[in-house]
Amino acid sequence: EIITIPAAATVSLSDSICGSLKEALSAAPDVVIDCSAIEDADISFVQLVIAARHSAKRDGKSFGLHSPASGPLLDILRRSGLVSGDDGRHSEEGRFWLKMGD
């Protein structure tokens, strides 16, 4: 199942995004989120995705991104330290967001 994230992936829509993620994870064995429409993102969205990813892993489900993080989402990931600079060294979490090693 593909979940399209809205343009504002911020705390103001976190309840709605959380509900969509929970619904998808309960109904489908494979969940992909499409973040290409994001124009504004904050750390609440990143936290939701991390929690959903861990829930999926715990339940033996597949959870991933449609494409690597870019734009405002990549900016918040860099500011939060989840994705490092361009030196090529990334944590497991960073590799998830950049779709490295899928």
KARA-V614693 format. One record per pair of residues at least 24 apart in sequence whose ideal C-beta (glycine too) atoms are under 6 Angstrom apart, sorted by the first residue. I is the first residue (numbers start at 0). J is the second residue. Records with the same first field share a line. If there is no record, write none. Layout:
I = J, J
This chain:
0 = 27, 30
1 = 31, 33
2 = 32
3 = 33
4 = 32, 34, 37
6 = 36, 38
7 = 39
8 = 37, 40, 44
9 = 39, 41
10 = 41, 43
13 = 43
16 = 47
17 = 47
20 = 51
24 = 55
28 = 60
29 = 61
30 = 62
31 = 63, 65
32 = 64
33 = 65
34 = 72
37 = 71, 72
39 = 71
40 = 71, 72, 75
42 = 79
64 = 98
67 = 97, 98
68 = 96
